[in-house]
Amino acid sequence: MVHQLTLGRKVFNVLNYAFLIGLSVMCILPLIHVLAISLSDKTAAASGNVTFLPVNFTWQSYTYVLSKPEFMTSFWISVERVALGTVVNMLLTIVMAYPLSKEVSQFRWRTAYAWFLVLTILFSGGLIPTYMVVNETHLMDTIWALIVPGAVPVFNVILLLNFFRGLPKELEEAAFVDGARPWTVLWRLFVPLSTPALATIGLFTIVGHWNSWFDGLIYMNNPSHYPLQSYLQTVIIKTDLVMQSAKDINSLAKISERTSKAAQIFMGALPILVIYPFLQRYFVKGIVLGSVKE
């Protein structure tokens, strides 16, 4: 049945689309500006002539950045962190959300555990106690110091358990009748049916690990162990243009500290920009389906 749009509804739709498009443009323009600066020469960048298109186009800033061992080392540390952290977070989220999605008749202490998780969102252990735990467990200056303290993302657990609770109970009952064990039901029934929710929390996890910078500064004593965002944070607040050898002197003619920083910032954001389109189609669906209990 097709409903006739009223004048008020048409005006609302136009204003709504205009607002959302404007908001999207406001979010993307700073990134375009950074990209334009990174592709411009030092004179144009220093004079403030660069807006959203490169001036005197050059790749020299990216050539310089890719030749920096510090940048490439921190980049691969972040890749390792995202790979290990996502596996650990997703695994623990799934195995914790499944039992908590059961009714009280099936899991007597479900409500107590669920409230305990909620309390950890409201009240954390604090920075100093967390640092002491990491230090006393000899995780300092290792990749695990960036993963273990946040191994159980509570918000993701709550999102996934609500999604699990929305799945038809008849499917699980039929699987048990056929002789399936709980582990089999979880991995061969619940997980495949939860692709939208898993893609959503997977995106949260990847972005969270990739963008995290403060824990790298705290738990890494050696700057060579910094993840990319921690390294970029130090680059932003200090002079970065240090040439590696005499052959790099020629690069000074086309790049500056500003263009090199812009290139590093854009390259730091690029992996997420590449990954997001592949998960975006699941994102809204996963949020909506897992946000309320049916």
N, C-alpha and C positions, 0 to 999 in steps of 0.2 A: 504494500500500500504506500503510495507516494503522497507525502504531505506538501501542501503549498507553503512556501516560505513567505512569512509576513515581511513587511518593510522593516520592522524592528530587528527581526532575525537577520535579514540581509545586511543591515548596517552593522550589527554586532559582528557578523562574520568578517566583513571588510576591515573593521577596526581591529579585530582579534588577529587576523592575518598580518595586517600592517605592523602591529605591535611585535609579533613574534619574528617577523622578518627583520625589523629594526633591531631587536635584541640579538638576533643571530649575527647581523652585520657588525654590531658593536663588539661581539665576542671574537670575530674572525679578523677584523681590521688590525688589531695590535700584532697578531701573528704575521699577517701580510707585511706590515711595516718592518718587523724584525727581519723577515726574509729579504725584503728590498734592501735594507741596510747591509746585510751580509753579502749581497751580490753587487754592491757598489764599491767604488774605489774610496780611498781614505779622504780625498779632498771633498768629494760630494757629501760624504757622511759627516765630516767635521763642520761643513758649512751649513748643515741643516737643510740641504736641498732635496733630500730623499723623503718621499712620502710613501706611496704604495707601489711605485715602479722603480727598478734599479736605475741608477745614474752611472754612466761609464761602466757598463757591465763587466764583471770580472769574477773568476772562480778562485782567485788567490787566497781568499780567507778560508775557504773549505780545504784547499790544498795544504795550507799551513796547519789547520786544525787536525786534519787526518794524519799529518806527520808528527803530531805531538804524542809522545809515548804516554804522558800522564792522562790525556783525554781518552786514548784508546784503551788503556788499562782500566780506568774507571768505567768506561762504557761496557766492557766485557764483565766486570764485576757486577754491574747492574743487571746484565743479561742473565748471569748465573743466579743472582738473587731472585729475579722474577721467576726463573725456571724452577728452582728449588722451593721458593716460598709459595708459589701457586700450587705445586703438587702437595706440599705439607698442609696448607690452608684448606684446600678443597677436600683432601682426604679426611682431615679431622672434622671439618664442617659436616660432611655427609654422614660419618659414623656417629656424630653426636646428635644431629638433627633427626635421624631415623627413630631412635628409641623415644626421644622427647615428643615425637609426633603421635605417639600412642595414647590411648585413653587411660584414665586412672585405673580402670579395671585390669588393664594389661601391664601397666607399669606404675606401681603404687606410689612411688616417690617422684613421679614426673613433675608435678606442680612445684615441689620444693626445689628441684634442680633448675627448673625454668626460672623461678624467681631469683635463685642464686646467680644465674647468668645475667639477669636484668640488673641486679645490684652491681655487678662488675662494670656495667656501662656507666652507672651513676657515680660509683666510687672506685677509683683506681688505687693501686698500691702506692703510687707516687714515683717521681723520678729518681730520688736518691735510693729508696729500697730496691727499685728495679735495677739500678746500676750496681748495687752491692750484690744482688743475686747473680747478675751476669758476670761480675768480677769473680765471685767466689766459686762459680761453676766453671771457671777457666774458659769462658767463651769470648773474652775480650780479644779484639783484633782478628777475629775469625768471621767467616761468612754467616755462621750460625747465630752470632750475636744480633744479626739483622733479621733473623727468621724466627727463632725460638720464642722471644718475648711476645710476639704477636701471632703465635701459631694457631690460636683459636679465635677467629674473628666473630665475636658474639652477635653482632648485627646480622651477619650472613647466616649464622645458625638459626636465628629467629625467623629470618626470611624463608629459609629452606624448610624448616619444620612446619611452618604454616602452609607452604606449598604441598608438602607431603600429606598434611591433614586434609587437603582439598581433593586428593586423588580418591577415586571410588574404592571403598573398602571391599567391595565384592571381588575386585581383582586380586587383592591380597588373600582373601579367604579361599578363592578358587585355587590359588597357588599352593596354599597350605594343604588343601584337600588332595592335591596331586602329589603331595609328599615333599614339597620344597621346604628347605630350611630358611631361617630368617636371613642369613647372609645371602642366600640365593635370591630371595625375594628382593632384598635391597639392591643388589648389583645387576640383576637381570630383569627386574620389573620397575622398581621405583626410579633408579638412576636414568634408564632410557626414557621414561615418561617425563622426566624433569628437565629436559634439555633447555627450555626457556629460562627457568630459574637458575640452573647451573651456569648458563652462559652469562646471566646477569651478575651473579656473585663472582664468577670468574673474571669478568671485566673489572668489577670493584677491586678484586685482589691484585690483578695485574697493574692497574693504575696506582693503587696504593703503594705497592712495592716500588714501582718505577719512580714515583714522585717523592718518595720519602727521602729526606736529607738530614734531619736532625739526629736521628739515631746513628747515622754514619759518623757524625762529628763527635758523638759521645763515646761510642763503643770502639772506635778505631783510633789507636794511638799513632799509627803510621799513616801519613797522608797517602801513601801509595796503595792503601787498602780502601780508600774512600770509594763508595758507589758514585755513579755519575752525578746525581743531584747534589751530593755533598761537595763533590769537586767543583761543580758549577757555582755553588754558593760561595766558595772561597775565591773563585775567579772573579765573580761580580764585585767583590769588595776589595780587590787588590789589583795592582797593575799586572797584566797578563802577558804582554807582548815581550817575550823573552825568546830570541832566536837561538836555534840549536847549533848552528854552525855558520861559517862565513858565507856559505852559498845562500843562506837565507836572507842575507842583507838586501839582495835584489827585491825580495818580497815587500820590503818596507816602502817601496815606491807606490804600491797599490793597496796595502792594507794598513789598518790602524788597530789600536786596542778596541775601539768601538765596533769595527766590522768583525774582528775575530770573536769578540764576545757574542755578537749577534749570531754568527755562524754556529757557535757552540750551543747557544740557547735553542736555536731552531733544530739542530740535530738531536738535542736532548728531547724535544717534543715529537720528533718525526716518528719514532716507533709506535707511539700510542695513536697517532693520526693514521698510521697504516693498519693497525689492528682493529680499531674501533668500527670501521665500516662492515667488517665481517661478523661482528657480534651485535650490531645496532638493531637488526631486525628482531632479535630476541629480547632486546633490552626492555622496552615498554611492556611487552607481554609478560615477561618474568616479574617485573615490579608489580603489575596489577594483580596477577594470579597469586603471587605469594604474599601480598600485603594484608589480606584479610582471611579469616577462617570462614569457609563456606558451611 
